[in-house]
Amino acid sequence: MTRSPQPTTPQVDADQSGTETLEPSPAVAEATELTASDIDREHRESLRRIAGLSTELDEITEVEYRKLRLERVVLAGVWTDGKAADAENSLAELAALAETAGSMVLEGLVQRRLRPDPATFIGSGKVDELRDVVQDTGADTVICDGELSASQLRNLEDRIKVKVVDRTMLILDIFAQHARSREGKAQVELAQLDYLSQRLRGWGSSLSRQAGGRAGGPGGGVGTRGPGETKLETDRRRIQARMAKLRRELAAMRTARETKRADRQRHAVPAVAIVGYTNAGKSSLLNRLTGAGVLVEDELFATLDPTVRRAQASDGRVYTFTDTVGFVRHLPHELVESFRSTLEEVAEANVLVHVVDGSHPDPESQLAAVREVLADVGAADVPEIVAVNKIDAAEPGVIERLLRTEPHAVAVSARRGRGIDELRETIERDLPRPPVQIEALVPYDRGELVSKVHSTGEILSVEHDVAGTRICARVPEQLAAALDPYATT
């Protein structure tokens, strides 16, 4: 977390070799009881500001509007390992998530620790500094870059005196805003209830509990004695009942989805799933490849409900594209479980088009985060094509590095249309070939069979004789059985 240096904080300077050196301030120099290790530890564990995270508002009208409409938030993160740039990228992503949820970011703070504090997430001694930042900026919410336990949430709220939200709760809130279909809303609600069930607690004096029997004692007074603390159990039971109902509804929706998928498989229609990090440009790429016209917005998790569109290869074969929900680092496991029926579309696909944002500061980490989720849903072995998107805004050296490290990759710009033809050709080459090769003379009154060969098979040669259409093609097994009476070999 970032914070202005206090008068007693050592100054950090860099010499000409680039090495950081600590120069104690006069106040520290006079404090002879502090050793060099104490000073170094104090500097390393201090809260430090991350520059460039504040939401930029230019017009006065926009400032006034957002001041009334948006939550004013301060971000707080704990940097446990990796480089400082990794911590800053993570907090920058958290800022983008907060803005997508409808918040105005005022400040971003990160603290270097070996591990998050079990009681307060950040160091207990730094909570007061965070509270001062919140009071100085007028923030009404603190968003922590991690998943907090119920005790950490309670302790931070008690000491900072504003609402505290963790990364998981923030992502769930964005999903709730963007869910449109009945299935999407049910999946998000199930994930929210799963998260809430593990963090039930009292939210202020309005929900204070009664003490059981005489446990209230004479100091409690009238109204404090009763059946005991039963409200948590009641809430938990109601949540579990609602979750069970949602699971039944999702199971019924899953049956309908499996029926559609089985129909496509029966007709041997190959499936291509577009996956990738959130806001990498998956929907834009789908529009460019198929003219689907799906929603495209420059924000995180704009697409939640999968979109299936029909496409046709250059040789006439029909296949489908599926646009899926975007992934993110530390995607809440509640979401993975709730969206498992939707993500099964990915596991059942024949080819994955993995879209990565070439203009992102760390595209390799995005690739790793998506592949981790793909492994969770059983799609790790599906053939993958990496589409390095946004090359018009990326550094050429980054694109070259990605194409070198990812051997089966294509550089594209969904916005400008660059590389789309090469990507389409790569997809068509990777589509599974029909298993059966057949030569047949199909009568003209069975033209529907020839049409099916064109749509689901791979044409090798076609001739028109007096008796009918002489065709040589690779076709699915079901179609091969229908053509068998007319086979010539």
URTA-V136726 format. One line per field, one symbol per residue. ss: DSSP state (@ for helix, = for strand, . for the rest). psi: psi as a letter, one per 30 degrees, with the letter a starting at -180 (. if undefined). burial: 1 if it has 9 or more other ideal C-beta (glycine too) atoms within 8 Angstrom, else 0. Layout:
ss->???
psi->???
burial->???
This chain:
ss->..........====.....====..@@@@@.....@@@@@@@@@..===..........@@@@@@@@@@.=========....@@@@@@@@@@@@@@@@@..==========....=...=..@@@@@@@@@@@@@@...====.....@@@@@@@@@@@..====@@@@@@@@@@@@...@@@@@@@@@@@@@@@@.......@@@...==....@@@@....==....@@@@@@@@@@@@@@@@@@@@@@@@@@@@@@@@@@@@...========....@@@@@@@@@................======.....======...=.....@@@@@@.@@@@@@@@...=======.....@@@@@@@@@@@@@@......=======......@@@@@@@@@@...===.=....=.@@@@@@@@@@@.....=======.@@@@@@@@@@@@@.=======....=======.@@@@@@@@@@=..
psi->kkkkklfgkkkjlkaffgkkkkjkleeeefiffkleeeeeeeeeglkkkjkgfkkkkekeeeeeefeeekkjlkkklkjelaleeeeeeeeeeeeeeeeefhljkelkkkkjlelkkfegdlkeffeeeeeeeeeefglgkkkkilkkleeeeeeeeeefglkkkleeeeeeeeeeefkeleeeeeeeeeeeeeeeffhklkilffhlllkkbgfflffelkffkafajfeeeeeeeeeeeeeeeeeeeeeeeeeeeeeeeeeeeeghjlkkkjlllkgfgeeeeeeeefheglkkkilkhfkekkkkkklklfgfkklkkkklklllkhkkfeeeeegeeeffeefflfkkjjkkjffkfifeeeeeeefeeeeegggfgkkkkkjjlhffglkeeeeeeefefjeilkkljfefgkgeeeeeeeeeefkkkkfkkkkljklffhffeeeeeeefajkelkkjlefajjkklklleeeeeefefgkf.
burial->111000001111000000000101100100000000001101101111110010100000011001000001111111100000011111111111111110111111111010011001111001101110110010101111110101011111101101011111111111110110001111111111111110110000000001110001000000011001100100110011011001101100110010001001101111111111111111111111110101000001111111101010100111111111111100110111111111111110111111111101011011101110111010100100111111100100011001100100111111000111011111110010010101111100011011011011111000000001111111110111001001100
